[in-house]
Amino acid sequence: MNYPYTTQFRQALVEWFQEEQRDLPWRHTKDPYRIWVSEVMLQQTRVDTVIPYYNRFMEKYPTSESLAYAPEEELLKMWEGLGYYSRVRNLQAGVREVVETYGSKVPDNRHDISKLKGVGPYTAGAILSIAYGKPEHAVDGNVMRVLSRVLNIDADIALPKTKKIFEEAVTALIDPAHTSEFNQGLMELGALICTPTSPKCLLCPVHDYCTVFHEGDPASLPVKSKKVKTKNLDYDVLVIRDVEGRFLMEKRAEEGLLANMWQFVMIERVADENSFSKAEQQYGLLLDHALAVPLESFKHVFSHLKWLIDSYLVDALQVPEQLPKNTAFFTKEQIEQLPMPVPMLKIWRKIN
């Protein structure tokens, strides 16, 4: 790719980032392990949300060795509320591989680092450019938005094949003397200035070199096809309390959505079926419907589906001697130590 203002673009972007960058905790280190953790946390998550999680996580797991062999339930509890829990499982698997295969040193080349569990092209490029100063592309949504406008690229960024166009663009444009500032500058520009709607073009440090700013409407790019419609699932969540004040919890499956997280009894609502009757059949609990107190109704949106939840506090008049596998009664103190999905935390805070 031949871009006539490459030198000027690089200089303007790098100088702007050096002067205007946000003061974020992961920008005070070149440790590839810590940068890796920050990049994984920042996937699908706002910066302001990540900061306290990152600080707590680094205090708990300051080195790759400390994370590699941490108990899964403890790890999930540390990640609780961040969502997309496969991220932390993959992170731990990848870090363990670094410890065992690479002597705790994160690989400094794309070939080896890309073999690690959970490390895709973006994460690899971010670690290599920020920690090691390698001129490697790190293309995320912010970068594609910025460069689609600067270079007037009208390819659909929702299509996986399109990312290759932007990776090639970054490879051609990147400042080899300031790889960290360049890549982070593109991300920062997309987050603060070159936003999805109402971009602040007059404040942009590179608007002199932006093709669409001079030729058209920057807000018309990038081109992005609509997402597939999310699927709605209706659930009744029964917070079942026994006579001793303990609460019944069930552990989710080892695979799939929210794997190994703990939840209250969760029954999918189906037309003409009663959730309380289904719970009695499944758990053998004799539930007095009159003692079922509505707690809260709300929705929780995942990337591909939406949970519509009605929750109830239910006092069990009788508890069977044997419960189904992966279920148990816990005290309030014990529940505080269990990793739970955000919807369950919301219900728990309602009654606790």
C-alpha positions as CSV (number, residue, x, y, z in Angstrom):
1,M,0.0,0.0,0.0
2,N,1.4,3.4,-1.1
3,Y,0.1,6.2,1.1
4,P,1.6,9.6,0.2
5,Y,1.5,11.1,3.7
6,T,3.0,8.1,5.7
7,T,5.7,10.1,7.4
8,Q,3.5,13.0,8.4
9,F,0.7,10.7,9.5
10,R,3.1,8.7,11.7
11,Q,4.6,11.8,13.3
12,A,1.2,13.5,14.0
13,L,-0.3,10.3,15.5
14,V,2.7,9.4,17.7
15,E,3.1,12.9,19.0
16,W,-0.6,13.2,19.8
17,F,-0.6,9.9,21.7
18,Q,2.6,10.8,23.7
19,E,0.9,14.1,24.8
20,E,-2.8,13.1,25.2
21,Q,-2.9,9.4,26.1
22,R,-5.0,8.4,29.1
23,D,-3.2,7.4,32.2
24,L,-4.0,3.7,32.4
25,P,-2.3,1.2,34.7
26,W,-1.1,-1.2,31.9
27,R,0.6,1.8,30.2
28,H,3.2,1.9,33.1
29,T,4.8,-1.4,32.1
30,K,6.5,-3.2,29.2
31,D,6.0,-6.6,30.9
32,P,4.5,-8.8,28.1
33,Y,2.6,-10.9,30.7
34,R,0.9,-7.8,32.2
35,I,0.1,-6.3,28.8
36,W,-1.3,-9.7,27.7
37,V,-3.7,-9.7,30.7
38,S,-4.8,-6.1,30.0
39,E,-5.5,-6.9,26.3
40,V,-7.6,-9.9,27.2
41,M,-9.6,-8.0,29.8
42,L,-10.2,-5.1,27.3
43,Q,-11.8,-7.4,24.8
44,Q,-15.5,-6.6,24.6
45,T,-15.2,-4.5,27.8
46,R,-15.0,-0.8,28.6
47,V,-11.7,0.7,29.8
48,D,-13.3,2.2,33.0
49,T,-14.7,-1.2,33.9
50,V,-11.4,-3.0,33.4
51,I,-9.2,-0.7,35.5
52,P,-10.2,-2.0,39.0
53,Y,-10.3,-5.6,37.7
54,Y,-6.8,-5.3,36.3
55,N,-5.4,-3.8,39.5
56,R,-6.9,-6.6,41.6
57,F,-5.8,-9.3,39.2
58,M,-2.2,-8.0,39.1
59,E,-2.1,-7.9,42.8
60,K,-3.3,-11.4,43.1
61,Y,-1.3,-12.8,40.1
62,P,1.7,-10.6,39.7
63,T,3.7,-13.2,37.6
64,S,2.9,-15.7,35.0
65,E,3.7,-18.5,37.4
66,S,1.2,-17.3,39.9
67,L,-1.6,-17.3,37.3
68,A,-0.6,-20.5,35.6
69,Y,-1.7,-22.8,38.4
70,A,-4.3,-20.8,40.2
71,P,-7.5,-22.9,41.1
72,E,-10.2,-22.4,38.5
73,E,-12.9,-21.4,40.9
74,E,-10.7,-18.8,42.5
75,L,-9.8,-17.5,39.0
76,L,-13.4,-17.3,38.0
77,K,-14.2,-15.4,41.2
78,M,-11.5,-12.9,40.4
79,W,-13.0,-12.4,36.9
80,E,-16.6,-12.4,38.2
81,G,-18.6,-9.6,36.6
82,L,-16.3,-9.1,33.5
83,G,-18.2,-11.7,31.5
84,Y,-17.0,-13.8,28.6
85,Y,-15.4,-16.2,31.0
86,S,-13.7,-18.3,28.2
87,R,-11.3,-15.4,28.0
88,V,-9.8,-16.1,31.5
89,R,-9.7,-19.8,30.9
90,N,-7.9,-19.4,27.6
91,L,-5.6,-16.8,29.3
92,Q,-4.6,-19.2,32.0
93,A,-4.1,-22.1,29.5
94,G,-1.9,-19.8,27.4
95,V,0.1,-18.5,30.4
96,R,0.6,-22.1,31.6
97,E,2.0,-23.0,28.2
98,V,4.4,-20.0,28.4
99,V,5.6,-21.2,31.9
100,E,6.0,-24.8,30.8
101,T,7.3,-24.5,27.2
102,Y,9.0,-21.1,27.1
103,G,10.5,-20.8,30.6
104,S,8.0,-18.2,31.6
105,K,9.1,-15.8,28.8
106,V,6.3,-14.7,26.5
107,P,7.4,-15.4,22.9
108,D,8.7,-12.3,21.1
109,N,7.7,-13.4,17.5
110,R,4.3,-13.8,15.9
111,H,4.8,-17.5,14.9
112,D,5.3,-18.7,18.4
113,I,3.0,-16.3,20.3
114,S,0.1,-17.1,18.0
115,K,0.3,-20.8,19.0
116,L,-0.7,-19.9,22.5
117,K,-4.3,-20.6,23.6
118,G,-6.5,-17.6,23.1
119,V,-3.9,-15.4,21.4
120,G,-5.4,-14.2,18.1
121,P,-3.8,-11.8,15.6
122,Y,-4.8,-8.7,17.5
123,T,-3.5,-9.8,20.9
124,A,-0.3,-11.1,19.4
125,G,0.3,-7.8,17.6
126,A,-0.5,-5.7,20.7
127,I,2.0,-7.7,22.9
128,L,4.7,-7.7,20.2
129,S,4.5,-4.0,19.4
130,I,3.9,-2.7,23.0
131,A,6.1,-5.0,25.0
132,Y,8.8,-5.8,22.5
133,G,8.8,-2.9,20.1
134,K,8.2,-5.1,17.0
135,P,6.5,-3.5,14.0
136,E,3.5,-5.8,14.0
137,H,-0.1,-4.9,13.2
138,A,-2.7,-4.9,16.0
139,V,-6.1,-4.4,14.4
140,D,-9.3,-4.1,16.4
141,G,-12.6,-2.3,15.8
142,N,-11.2,1.1,16.7
143,V,-8.3,0.7,14.3
144,M,-10.5,-0.4,11.4
145,R,-12.8,2.6,12.0
146,V,-9.9,5.1,12.0
147,L,-8.2,3.6,8.9
148,S,-11.4,3.1,7.0
149,R,-11.8,6.9,7.2
150,V,-8.2,7.9,6.7
151,L,-7.7,5.7,3.7
152,N,-11.4,5.7,2.5
153,I,-11.7,1.9,2.7
154,D,-15.4,0.9,2.2
155,A,-15.0,-2.9,2.7
156,D,-17.5,-4.4,5.2
157,I,-15.6,-4.6,8.6
158,A,-18.1,-7.2,9.8
159,L,-16.6,-9.8,7.4
160,P,-13.6,-11.7,8.7
161,K,-11.8,-11.4,5.4
162,T,-11.8,-7.6,5.6
163,K,-9.5,-7.5,8.6
164,K,-6.6,-8.6,6.2
165,I,-7.0,-5.3,4.4
166,F,-6.5,-3.3,7.6
167,E,-3.6,-5.5,8.8
168,E,-1.8,-4.8,5.5
169,A,-2.5,-1.1,5.9
170,V,-1.1,-1.0,9.5
171,T,2.0,-3.0,8.3
172,A,2.6,-0.4,5.7
173,L,2.0,2.6,7.9
174,I,3.4,1.6,11.3
175,D,6.3,3.7,12.6
176,P,9.1,1.2,13.2
177,A,10.8,3.5,15.7
178,H,7.6,3.9,17.8
179,T,5.6,0.8,17.3
180,S,3.9,0.9,20.8
181,E,2.9,4.6,20.5
182,F,1.7,4.1,16.9
183,N,-0.6,1.1,17.6
184,Q,-1.9,2.4,20.8
185,G,-2.3,5.8,19.2
186,L,-4.6,4.3,16.5
187,M,-6.7,2.6,19.3
188,E,-6.8,5.7,21.4
189,L,-7.8,7.8,18.4
190,G,-10.7,5.5,17.7
191,A,-11.8,5.4,21.3
192,L,-11.7,9.2,22.0
193,I,-11.8,11.1,18.7
194,C,-12.7,9.0,15.7
195,T,-15.8,7.6,17.3
196,P,-18.6,5.6,15.6
197,T,-21.0,8.5,15.5
198,S,-20.2,12.3,15.5
199,P,-16.4,12.0,15.1
200,K,-14.6,15.0,16.5
201,C,-12.7,15.7,13.2
202,L,-11.6,19.2,14.0
203,L,-9.8,17.8,17.1
204,C,-8.2,15.0,15.3
205,P,-4.4,15.2,15.0
206,V,-4.4,13.5,11.6
207,H,-7.4,15.1,9.9
208,D,-5.0,16.8,7.5
209,Y,-4.2,13.3,6.1
210,C,-7.7,11.9,6.3
211,T,-9.1,11.1,2.9
212,V,-12.8,11.0,3.9
213,F,-12.5,14.2,6.0
214,H,-11.6,16.1,2.8
215,E,-13.7,14.1,0.3
216,G,-16.9,13.1,2.1
217,D,-18.7,12.3,5.3
218,P,-16.5,10.5,7.9
219,A,-19.5,9.2,9.8
220,S,-20.5,7.2,6.7
221,L,-17.6,4.8,7.3
222,P,-16.8,2.2,8.3
223,V,-19.3,-0.1,6.4
224,K,-20.6,-2.7,8.8
225,S,-23.4,-5.1,8.0
226,K,-26.0,-5.7,10.7
227,K,-25.6,-8.4,13.3
228,V,-27.7,-11.5,13.4
229,K,-30.7,-11.0,15.6
230,T,-30.2,-12.2,19.1
231,K,-32.2,-15.1,20.4
232,N,-34.5,-14.6,23.4
233,L,-34.7,-17.2,26.2
234,D,-37.2,-16.9,29.1
235,Y,-36.2,-18.1,32.5
236,D,-37.6,-18.4,36.0
237,V,-34.8,-18.2,38.6
238,L,-35.8,-19.8,41.9
239,V,-33.8,-18.7,44.9
240,I,-34.6,-21.7,47.1
241,R,-33.9,-21.2,50.9
242,D,-34.1,-24.0,53.4
243,V,-35.2,-23.8,57.0
244,E,-31.6,-23.2,58.1
245,G,-31.3,-20.1,55.9
246,R,-29.0,-21.8,53.3
247,F,-29.6,-21.3,49.6
248,L,-29.6,-24.0,46.9
249,M,-27.0,-23.5,44.2
250,E,-26.3,-25.5,41.0
251,K,-23.0,-25.6,39.1
252,R,-23.2,-25.1,35.3
253,A,-21.8,-27.6,32.9
254,E,-18.0,-27.8,32.3
255,E,-18.5,-26.7,28.7
256,G,-20.5,-24.0,27.0
257,L,-21.8,-20.6,28.2
258,L,-20.7,-19.6,31.7
259,A,-19.0,-23.0,32.2
260,N,-18.5,-24.0,35.8
261,M,-20.1,-20.9,37.2
262,W,-22.6,-21.2,40.1
263,Q,-26.3,-20.2,39.8
264,F,-29.6,-20.4,41.6
265,V,-32.1,-22.9,40.2
266,M,-32.8,-21.8,36.7
267,I,-35.7,-23.1,34.8
268,E,-36.4,-22.3,31.2
269,R,-40.0,-21.0,30.7
270,V,-41.9,-22.9,28.1
271,A,-45.6,-22.3,27.2
272,D,-48.1,-24.3,29.3
273,E,-45.4,-25.5,31.7
274,N,-45.0,-24.4,35.3
275,S,-41.5,-23.7,36.5
276,F,-42.3,-24.6,40.1
277,S,-43.6,-28.0,39.1
278,K,-40.5,-28.6,37.0
279,A,-38.3,-27.7,39.9
280,E,-40.2,-30.1,42.2
281,Q,-39.8,-32.8,39.7
282,Q,-36.1,-32.1,39.2
283,Y,-35.1,-31.5,42.8
284,G,-37.7,-33.4,44.7
285,L,-38.4,-30.3,46.8
286,L,-41.8,-29.7,48.3
287,L,-42.3,-26.0,47.5
288,D,-45.1,-24.0,48.9
289,H,-46.2,-21.7,46.1
290,A,-47.7,-19.3,48.5
291,L,-44.2,-18.6,49.9
292,A,-42.8,-17.7,46.6
293,V,-42.0,-14.0,46.7
294,P,-41.2,-12.2,43.4
295,L,-37.8,-10.5,43.5
296,E,-36.9,-8.9,40.2
297,S,-37.6,-9.1,36.5
298,F,-34.9,-8.1,34.1
299,K,-33.0,-8.9,30.9
300,H,-29.4,-9.8,30.5
301,V,-27.9,-9.5,27.0
302,F,-25.0,-11.7,25.7
303,S,-23.4,-11.3,22.3
304,H,-25.7,-13.9,20.7
305,L,-28.7,-14.2,23.0
306,K,-30.8,-12.5,25.6
307,W,-32.0,-13.9,28.9
308,L,-35.4,-12.6,30.1
309,I,-35.5,-13.4,33.8
310,D,-38.2,-13.5,36.5
311,S,-36.7,-14.3,39.9
312,Y,-38.4,-15.5,43.1
313,L,-37.4,-16.2,46.6
314,V,-38.9,-19.6,47.6
315,D,-38.9,-21.2,51.0
316,A,-38.5,-25.0,50.9
317,L,-40.7,-26.7,53.4
318,Q,-38.9,-30.0,52.9
319,V,-35.5,-30.9,51.5
320,P,-34.7,-34.3,50.2
321,E,-31.7,-36.2,51.6
322,Q,-30.1,-36.5,48.2
323,L,-29.7,-33.7,45.7
324,P,-28.9,-33.9,42.0
325,K,-25.3,-33.9,40.9
326,N,-23.5,-30.5,41.0
327,T,-26.1,-28.9,43.4
328,A,-25.7,-28.1,47.1
329,F,-27.0,-25.8,49.8
330,F,-24.6,-22.9,50.8
331,T,-24.6,-20.4,53.6
332,K,-24.4,-16.7,52.7
333,E,-20.7,-16.6,53.6
334,Q,-20.0,-19.6,51.3
335,I,-22.0,-18.0,48.4
336,E,-19.8,-14.9,48.6
337,Q,-16.8,-17.1,47.7
338,L,-18.5,-18.8,44.7
339,P,-18.0,-17.4,41.1
340,M,-21.5,-16.4,39.8
341,P,-22.6,-14.8,36.5
342,V,-23.8,-11.2,36.5
343,P,-27.5,-12.1,36.5
344,M,-27.1,-14.2,39.6
345,L,-25.1,-11.5,41.3
346,K,-27.9,-9.0,40.6
347,I,-30.5,-11.3,42.2
348,W,-28.2,-12.1,45.1
349,R,-27.7,-8.4,45.9
350,K,-31.5,-8.0,45.9
351,I,-31.9,-10.4,48.8
352,N,-28.6,-10.1,50.6
